[in-house]
Amino acid sequence: MLLRAVNVGGAKLPMVRLRELAAELGASDVSTYIASGNLLCTPGDDTAGFARELERRIADEFGFSREAIIRTPAELSVALEAYPFEIDAEREHHAHIHFLSSDPSGPGEFTEARLGGDRVRLIGRDLHLLFDAGAGQTKLTTSVLQRALGTPGTARNLRTVRALVEKARGS
């Protein structure tokens, strides 16, 4: 589960408390990876219900609303393998996947595009990004992407996605 915009812009959410909340909601095998809202857990049968309740509890306790984007380890792995742009080790930190909370309902202008020096390709519920000058320099902010695609999402660089897959597999 990936939480959007955690521990940035004043939205402080201690990972210890995130793990506690997940456990209180009945999740097992609970862990986090770095302090940016990467929650690994087994939430039970109603994954969507778990995610909505986690969002509600975070809003109630911390005073900000953040979407919980659900992806299984297998879905993260498929997204990683589908990354369409060639990158070298020097530019790996420019490569991201923006995980969408639902199918895009926007105009679909991101099916395949090159925006400035940035490249994007929509594959299912995942927007693959290669930032020319890095994520901090792009005009493709989370709010721009949400307006264009009609659904919220959250981005992770490929290194983080790879680490999440490995951590979920226990390696």
Secondary structure, 3 states (H helix, E strand, C coil): CEECCCCCCCCCCCHHHHHHHHHHCCCEEEEEECCCCEEEEECCCCHHHHHHHHHHHHHHHHCCCCCEECCCHHHHHHHHHCCCCCCCHHHHHHEEEEEECCCCCCCCCCCEEEECCEEEEEECCEEEEECCCCHHHCCCCHHHHHHHHCCCEEEEEHHHHHHHHHHHHCC
